[in-house]
Amino acid sequence: MKLFASVIILIFLSLSSVNAQKIYSVNYATQADIKVYVADYSSQADLLVYKVKYESQAGKNDGKWFFVKYESQADKKIYFVNYESQADLVIYFVDYESQAGWKNKSKKQLLY
């Protein structure tokens, strides 16, 4: 019985812990759903992004991204641009999961 309860708790925790979107980085802007610029400072960003380690953590539109190996696995295809003026979305990569999230919620629909 203890084993069964432990398994149920582990399943619940794994489903509710971290949520992310599956992202694929394309080679050409014409292939992308969104053009993204990586800012030098978090204050310049629309979205603070945390890269999660496992695909199983993928889910919500909350700044937690998993980069997939194949385009067909992705929720969104992005292209990294060289200039902020070319971008649909400005992001900044953060070091901690708790820092991830939207700073400019008006652009949130870009990743739905």
C-alpha positions in Angstrom: 0.0 0.0 0.0 2.9 2.4 0.8 4.4 1.7 -2.6 1.1 2.4 -4.4 0.8 5.7 -2.5 4.4 6.6 -3.3 3.8 6.0 -7.0 0.7 8.1 -7.0 2.5 11.0 -5.3 5.4 10.8 -7.7 3.1 10.9 -10.7 1.2 13.9 -9.3 4.5 15.8 -8.6 5.9 15.1 -12.0 2.8 16.4 -13.7 2.6 19.5 -11.6 6.2 20.5 -11.2 7.6 22.3 -14.2 5.8 23.3 -17.4 7.4 24.4 -20.6 6.9 24.7 -24.3 8.7 22.6 -26.8 10.7 24.8 -29.1 12.7 24.2 -32.3 15.2 26.6 -33.6 15.1 26.9 -37.4 17.8 28.0 -39.8 15.8 30.5 -41.8 13.4 33.3 -40.8 10.8 32.1 -43.3 10.5 28.8 -41.5 9.8 30.3 -38.2 6.5 31.0 -36.3 8.3 33.7 -34.3 11.4 35.7 -34.7 13.3 36.0 -31.4 16.0 38.4 -30.2 18.1 37.5 -27.1 18.6 40.6 -25.0 21.7 41.4 -23.0 19.7 42.4 -19.9 16.5 41.0 -18.4 15.1 44.5 -18.2 15.0 44.6 -22.0 13.0 41.4 -22.4 9.4 40.6 -23.1 9.8 37.1 -21.7 12.3 35.6 -19.3 13.1 32.1 -20.5 14.4 29.1 -18.5 15.6 26.1 -20.4 14.3 22.9 -18.8 16.2 19.7 -19.1 13.5 17.2 -20.0 10.8 17.1 -22.7 8.4 15.6 -20.2 8.4 18.9 -18.4 6.8 20.6 -21.4 3.4 22.2 -21.2 2.3 25.8 -20.5 3.1 29.2 -21.9 5.1 30.4 -18.9 8.7 30.9 -20.1 10.0 27.4 -19.5 11.3 26.0 -22.8 12.6 22.7 -23.9 14.5 22.7 -27.2 13.6 19.6 -29.2 15.8 17.9 -31.8 13.2 17.6 -34.5 10.9 20.2 -36.0 7.9 17.8 -35.9 8.2 17.6 -32.1 7.9 21.4 -31.5 5.0 23.5 -30.3 6.7 26.5 -31.8 9.5 27.1 -34.3 11.7 30.1 -33.7 14.4 32.0 -35.5 17.0 33.9 -33.6 17.6 37.3 -35.2 20.6 39.6 -34.9 18.8 42.8 -34.2 16.0 43.7 -31.8 14.1 45.6 -34.5 13.7 42.4 -36.5 12.1 40.5 -33.6 8.6 39.6 -32.8 9.7 38.7 -29.3 12.6 39.8 -27.1 13.8 37.1 -24.6 16.4 36.8 -21.9 17.7 33.5 -20.7 17.6 33.2 -16.9 19.5 30.8 -14.6 16.7 29.8 -12.3 13.3 28.3 -13.0 11.6 30.7 -10.6 12.8 33.7 -12.6 11.0 32.6 -15.8 7.8 34.4 -16.9 6.3 37.1 -19.0 7.2 40.8 -18.4 5.2 42.0 -21.4 1.9 40.1 -21.3 0.6 41.7 -24.5 3.0 39.4 -26.4 1.9 36.3 -24.7 -0.4 35.3 -27.6 2.7 34.8 -29.8 3.4 31.4 -28.1 -0.1 30.0 -28.0 
